[in-house]
Amino acid sequence: MNKSKLDESDILLDTIIEGVKDVKGKDISILDLRNIETAICKYFVICSGTSNIHVSSISDNVRKFVSKELNEKPWNTEGKNSAEWILMDYSDIVLHVFQQQTRDFYSLEDLWGDANIKIIDNL
């Protein structure tokens, strides 16, 4: 794998996480999917918001933060209307911003149980 591409993914990953933390996103998990043959990307970042407004503000902040820091925009964003689950596709990294009950229902961490999971402490 091209080392500079890996470095770009790592920088994007760190920037996304900072954008989530900046507006108090909760229970951040990173699922490393690089060793899973059927994975559609390198990483999933999963976090929770406390309401539909909070979920929306997390996704809006990540979009602004990544755009400002790295001049990148997501390829696609889904779920903004209901804000129960907003998915932001940055190609190598897909951010999932959930309301807690929706996160519990879909349980992506269990679905992708073969992934290496890193939990980010809430600060």
C-alpha positions as CSV (number, residue, x, y, z in Angstrom):
1,M,0.0,0.0,0.0
2,N,1.1,3.5,-0.8
3,K,2.5,5.0,2.5
4,S,1.4,8.6,1.7
5,K,-2.2,7.4,1.1
6,L,-2.2,5.7,4.5
7,D,-0.9,8.9,6.1
8,E,-3.7,10.8,4.4
9,S,-6.3,8.4,5.8
10,D,-4.7,8.7,9.3
11,I,-4.8,12.5,9.1
12,L,-8.4,12.4,7.9
13,L,-9.3,10.0,10.7
14,D,-7.8,12.2,13.4
15,T,-9.5,15.3,11.9
16,I,-12.9,13.6,11.9
17,I,-12.5,12.6,15.5
18,E,-11.5,16.1,16.5
19,G,-14.6,17.4,14.7
20,V,-16.8,15.0,16.7
21,K,-15.1,15.8,20.0
22,D,-15.4,19.5,19.4
23,V,-19.2,19.4,19.8
24,K,-19.2,16.7,22.5
25,G,-20.0,13.6,20.4
26,K,-20.3,10.6,22.7
27,D,-19.0,7.1,22.8
28,I,-16.6,7.3,19.8
29,S,-15.4,4.0,18.4
30,I,-13.0,3.4,15.5
31,L,-13.5,0.2,13.6
32,D,-10.4,-0.7,11.7
33,L,-11.6,-2.6,8.6
34,R,-8.4,-2.8,6.7
35,N,-7.9,-6.5,7.3
36,I,-11.5,-7.4,6.3
37,E,-11.7,-8.5,2.7
38,T,-15.3,-7.5,2.1
39,A,-15.1,-4.0,3.8
40,I,-16.1,-1.0,1.7
41,C,-13.6,1.3,3.4
42,K,-10.6,1.4,5.8
43,Y,-12.4,2.7,8.9
44,F,-15.8,3.3,10.4
45,V,-16.0,6.0,13.0
46,I,-19.1,5.6,15.1
47,C,-20.4,8.1,17.7
48,S,-23.6,9.1,19.4
49,G,-25.5,12.3,19.9
50,T,-28.1,13.0,22.6
51,S,-30.9,14.2,20.2
52,N,-31.6,14.8,16.5
53,I,-30.3,18.4,16.9
54,H,-27.0,17.1,18.5
55,V,-26.6,14.4,15.8
56,S,-27.1,17.1,13.1
57,S,-24.6,19.5,14.8
58,I,-22.0,16.7,15.0
59,S,-22.2,16.0,11.3
60,D,-22.3,19.7,10.4
61,N,-19.2,20.3,12.6
62,V,-17.3,17.4,11.1
63,R,-18.1,18.7,7.6
64,K,-16.9,22.2,8.5
65,F,-13.9,21.0,10.4
66,V,-12.6,18.6,7.7
67,S,-13.3,21.2,5.0
68,K,-11.4,23.9,6.9
69,E,-8.4,21.7,8.0
70,L,-8.0,19.4,4.9
71,N,-10.1,21.1,2.2
72,E,-12.1,17.8,1.7
73,K,-15.8,17.2,1.6
74,P,-17.7,14.0,2.0
75,W,-18.6,12.1,-1.2
76,N,-22.1,11.6,0.2
77,T,-24.1,12.2,3.3
78,E,-27.3,10.3,4.2
79,G,-29.9,10.7,7.0
80,K,-29.9,14.5,7.5
81,N,-33.7,14.7,7.3
82,S,-34.4,12.5,10.4
83,A,-31.0,12.8,12.1
84,E,-31.5,9.4,13.8
85,W,-28.5,8.1,11.9
86,I,-26.3,10.3,9.7
87,L,-23.7,8.6,7.5
88,M,-20.9,10.7,6.0
89,D,-18.8,8.9,3.4
90,Y,-15.2,10.2,3.0
91,S,-14.3,7.2,0.8
92,D,-11.6,5.7,3.1
93,I,-13.5,6.6,6.2
94,V,-17.3,6.4,6.9
95,L,-18.6,8.4,9.8
96,H,-21.8,7.1,11.5
97,V,-23.5,9.6,13.9
98,F,-26.3,7.9,15.8
99,Q,-28.9,8.7,18.3
100,Q,-28.3,6.2,21.1
101,Q,-31.4,4.1,20.6
102,T,-30.7,3.8,16.9
103,R,-27.1,2.9,17.5
104,D,-28.2,0.2,20.0
105,F,-30.7,-1.2,17.4
106,Y,-28.2,-1.5,14.5
107,S,-25.2,-2.4,16.7
108,L,-22.5,-1.9,14.0
109,E,-19.7,-2.8,16.4
110,D,-21.2,-6.3,16.7
111,L,-22.0,-6.6,13.0
112,W,-18.4,-5.9,12.1
113,G,-17.1,-8.0,15.0
114,D,-13.9,-9.0,13.0
115,A,-12.7,-5.4,13.0
116,N,-10.2,-4.1,15.5
117,I,-12.1,-1.7,17.6
118,K,-10.6,1.3,19.4
119,I,-12.7,3.2,21.9
120,I,-11.9,7.0,22.2
121,D,-12.3,8.3,25.8
122,N,-14.9,11.1,26.2
123,L,-13.1,14.1,27.5
